Every structure is written in structure tokens, then in C-alpha cells.
């Protein structure tokens, strides 16, 4: 049986690469020369595998006349040209749900690390400064008002996690949800003004581009904290850096950035941020589940079966 041609925009973990290579003839985009795919190869490609951080651009899609499916390793599909995919009848899948818990866990970790200044405490012990005194007091997390921007799959999981900290929860979204007891805000600035901690679990894309700007940060205020585990594009980074440098907000825990991995060097000079290299779903268990879901969607497509997690 002839293996279908699968164009991969970026590498996956070794186990996933081995499994894919046994079922498909892999063309690795990152190993292609400056000319890219040869003219003879393009019509043979029926499937494309990418990652949420890489997506796939219009030029690549238009160069593949027989592409049938794009399988995304990750939940975010804002880097995929969905408009072109719809017009061409190309199916798109992602890997939702399997990563909800890990992203929510990291958001909790960032909230605690930022508010309780855990990295600073670690440095204080390692440096030997503890002998000369204790570090400054930090605010608690329990009992605070937590605002969640985006109460989707990840946001809902995060709300359940936060409930164990005896916090009051409010949320912002396009419309109120009937399946939650938490307070709804139809305005993000109003949520920020109410909250002690604002956590972003928003999807990427044009609708949320720089949604958190100077006005929202000003409303959050000098005693408020920001945690972002969504997309770097949801925050106006220039406004965020200015707010952090001026102590217009108390601090931020960030797993995502505008130009990752080449982030603004000003972040590294700040002592009121905790920085992570986009590790929200980066656990052994979740990455295995994500890779399996990519493969299961591809298998279903080529078997003529319903896709497991279709986006379009």
C-alpha cells in the first residue's frame, strides 16, 4: 500500500515522528532548501501537519492543489489561514480538551509564583541573603478576586482549580454562560477594575488582538496582577511593558509573548514578572495525547470516517 504524502511544517516529539513515518511519507518543511517543495511534489501532498505556533500561511496552502486536511498539534488555529481552507474545502483539526488541565495548572502556578514571589524567594535562599534577613512580604492568593478572560474549555477548567483557593471568580466573554455560578462581565475593563488577578485564557485571532491594552491595565491597577496563558497577541506588549516598568500593575506571569521565542529583552530586566517559554501543554502525558489525536484525525480522514476534533 502506498503511503499518503504528509507535509510537516515543524517537528513533533520523537515518538510521534516515528509513528507518523510508519503511516505516511513525510516531507519535512524545515529540511527543505530555499526553493521549498519541488513542483512535482506539490500535487502529491494530501495532508499537512502543523503546530499551533507555526500554523500554515496562504502561500503554502495555495501551492498544494490536492491538499485535503490540516492536522494541528495544539488547540490554537489562529496561525492557520482558515479562510483559504474553507474556500478550498480543506478540513482542519486541532487537539482540544487533552491540554485543558495542564494549561490551567500552569496558570495557577504562575499566579502563585508571581504573587508570592516564589522565584525571588528561591534566589534569596541560594544567594545566602537569608542570613541577613527575610525578603519583603507578598500578597496572598486565597480570598482574592480572580477575573478570567475567556471561560471556554481552559477557562472553565481554571475556574474549577481556582475554586479550591476560596477566591471570588468573575469572567469576561461574548455572552454569559448558564452553566456557571460565577459573575459575568460584558466589559473586560470592568472585569480588570474588579479583579485582583486577571488571567487570560482567550483564543487568538483578530477578535482578541491586543484586547488587553493600556486601558485594561490601568483598570487592573498597581495592586493587580496579570497572568497570560492564552496567546501573546491578546496583549499590547508595549503597554504591558510600560505598566510593569512603572509599577502601574503589581506584576505578571507570562507563558506567551508577541514575538516568541525572540521576546522583547525588556522583560528579562524586570523583577515583577515570572516568565515561561510557552509550556502550557508541555507535560509528557498531554503531549502524548496531542500526538495521538493528530494521528487519529489523520487516520479517520483517510479511512473516510468522521473527524474526531474538526475545526472546519
Secondary structure by P-SEA (a helix, b strand, c coil): ccccbbbbcccccaaaaaaaaaccccccccccccccccccccccccbbbbcccccccaaaaaacccccbbbbccccccccaaaaaaaacbbbbbbcccaaaaaaaaaaaaaaaaaaaaaaaaaaaaacccccccccbbbbcccbbbbbccccaaaaaaaaaacccbbbbbbccccccccccccccccaaaaaaaccbbbbbccccccccccccaaaaaaacccbbbbbcccccccaaaaaaaaaaacccccccccccccccccccccccccccccccccccccaaaaaaaaaaaaaaaaaaaaccccccccc
